[in-house]
Structure formats: C-alpha cells, structure tokens
Amino acid sequence: MSDDREEAVALAYNARSNDDLRQGYDGWAGGYDADMDRRGYKLPGLVTALVARHIPLGDGPILDAGAGTGLLGEWLTLAGYKDLTALDLSQGMLDVAASRGVYGTLTCAVLGDQLDYPANHFRAVASAGAFGVHHAPSAAFESLVEITQPGGHLILTVRSIGMEEGGFPQEIARLEDAGRWKTLETLGPFFAFRDEPESLYMAWVFQKI
Ligand SMILES: C[S@@+](CC[C@H](N)C(=O)[O-])C[C@H]1O[C@@H](n2cnc3c(N)ncnc32)[C@H](O)[C@@H]1O
C-alpha cells in the first residue's frame, strides 16, 4: 500500500470529525475495493443475506446508508434488488459507487444531520460498515427511522469496539422503548474480516412500528 493510501486509511479509521472522515475516505476511494477484497470483507454479503430474508424483491426503494464505493449496492443488485439510493459523506467514495451503475440516486450527505428525503419514503434502510465510534453516530438512527415506511426494515451493522461509548446499545433500547422500532434479529459479535480478530461487528434487523 502506498504511504498516501496508508495515511488515508489511518485517518478514516481514527477520525475525530466528519472532515477527517471525508478526507480519509476521499483519499482511500481509489484503492478501497482492492483492499477490502484482500482483507476478506464480509459485511456487504451478510447485509444482503439479511435483506433477502426480510424484504421481498420489487417492494420499493432501499437506502444504502454509508454506501461508500457501492459494494453493498452491487451485492443487492446481483440478488435482484432495484431502486437503490446511495448516501455517503465522501464524494470520492460516491464517485466510485456511481461508476458501478447500480444506484438510481446518489446523495452526498451526513448521517447524523437532518436528511433530505421525505418521511416514510424508503421500504428499507440497509447499511454495512458505516456505524461505529469514529464513524456514523448512533444519533443518526432516529432520522433513518423517520424516512423508513411504517412496517419497513432497517438492517444495520455497528463496529463492536467503542459501541457503548458511542451510545449504540442505549439508542437501540431508547427507540425500542419509545415504540419507534422493534428488534427482529441480533447477530454477533462476529469477525467482519478474514484474519482480523480485532474487527468485531454486530448486526441488527429492526422493523419500524
Ligand atoms: C467502511 S466504509 C463502508 C462502505 C460500504 N458500506 C461498504 O460496506 O463497503 C464506511 C463508509 O461510511 C461513510 N460514513 C462514515 N460516517 C458517515 C456519516 N456520518 N455520514 C455518511 N457517511 C458516513 C464513509 O464515508 C465510508 O464510505
């Protein structure tokens, strides 16, 4: 890996702000797919399996939240899903995602800010690898619930390290107690990469009430 790419990856994984994330992922975008292939990255395949278990084909729009270069969009398309929207804060990552030709719409926006989609719009929100401490915050869950159709699904992964510190279990429980969603499945912690035991993740399937 080149020094520039190594620096970008380090910035992306240790980001202290959205500017760090943007700069890190913009710098990594060109080499991201090759790196993830080499590391045996499993989350897009797993999230696709969960989507397939809960969402019939042809049922309506799906948001890929923190879509990056579009690995999940490619898996979902292979599995027969259409009407996909990508959202990410890194325009560099979204440019690679656009080149796959699998998303109808691509939006450069920040998870955690107010999102510019109509309420109750998406049949489902799916997300692979975007949430965790130093990444997209638990505070974004509420706005994702808002734009999901009642009865629709949210399939989300969170990096295990720092999960409590980032308030993820607390926010999941708060939304459940508030009657905003119910938990259908909880998976993990599991290894998201071949031979990287420190990279543990959790995944959930929620249904909006
Ligand atoms: C590890 S990559 C995962 C990308 C893709 N989902 C995949 O599985 O390959 C994390 C992505 O989340 C995006 N991201 C992190 N925090 C974000 C935030 N607050 N809002 C939007 N995107 C964010 C990053 O820009 C990056 O593209």
The ligand as a MOL file (V3000), in Angstrom:
LIG
                    3D

  0  0  0     0  0            999 V3000
M  V30 BEGIN CTAB
M  V30 COUNTS 27 29 0 0 0
M  V30 BEGIN ATOM
M  V30 1 C -16.0530 1.1060 5.9530 0
M  V30 2 S -16.8550 2.1260 4.7840 0 CHG=1
M  V30 3 C -18.2200 1.0630 4.2900 0
M  V30 4 C -18.6950 1.4000 2.9020 0
M  V30 5 C -19.6790 0.3830 2.3150 0
M  V30 6 N -20.9360 0.3930 3.0020 0
M  V30 7 C -19.0620 -0.9870 2.3520 0
M  V30 8 O -19.5830 -1.8650 3.0660 0
M  V30 9 O -18.0510 -1.1780 1.6660 0 CHG=-1
M  V30 10 C -17.6890 3.3320 5.7620 0
M  V30 11 C -18.4080 4.3960 4.9220 0
M  V30 12 O -19.2670 5.1450 5.7760 0
M  V30 13 C -19.1590 6.5040 5.4210 0
M  V30 14 N -19.5220 7.2980 6.5910 0
M  V30 15 C -18.9340 7.2720 7.8200 0
M  V30 16 N -19.5530 8.1250 8.6380 0
M  V30 17 C -20.5420 8.7070 7.9150 0
M  V30 18 C -21.5390 9.6870 8.2060 0
M  V30 19 N -21.6640 10.2490 9.4190 0
M  V30 20 N -22.3900 10.0420 7.2160 0
M  V30 21 C -22.3040 9.4820 5.9820 0
M  V30 22 N -21.3850 8.5600 5.6530 0
M  V30 23 C -20.5190 8.1720 6.6070 0
M  V30 24 C -17.7190 6.6950 4.9820 0
M  V30 25 O -17.5570 7.8390 4.1880 0
M  V30 26 C -17.4570 5.3760 4.2530 0
M  V30 27 O -17.7470 5.4790 2.8910 0
M  V30 END ATOM
M  V30 BEGIN BOND
M  V30 1 1 1 2
M  V30 2 1 2 3
M  V30 3 1 2 10
M  V30 4 1 3 4
M  V30 5 1 4 5
M  V30 6 1 5 6
M  V30 7 1 5 7
M  V30 8 2 7 8
M  V30 9 1 7 9
M  V30 10 1 10 11
M  V30 11 1 11 12
M  V30 12 1 11 26
M  V30 13 1 12 13
M  V30 14 1 13 14
M  V30 15 1 13 24
M  V30 16 1 14 15
M  V30 17 1 14 23
M  V30 18 2 15 16
M  V30 19 1 16 17
M  V30 20 1 17 18
M  V30 21 2 17 23
M  V30 22 1 18 19
M  V30 23 2 18 20
M  V30 24 1 20 21
M  V30 25 2 21 22
M  V30 26 1 22 23
M  V30 27 1 24 25
M  V30 28 1 24 26
M  V30 29 1 26 27
M  V30 END BOND
M  V30 END CTAB
M  END
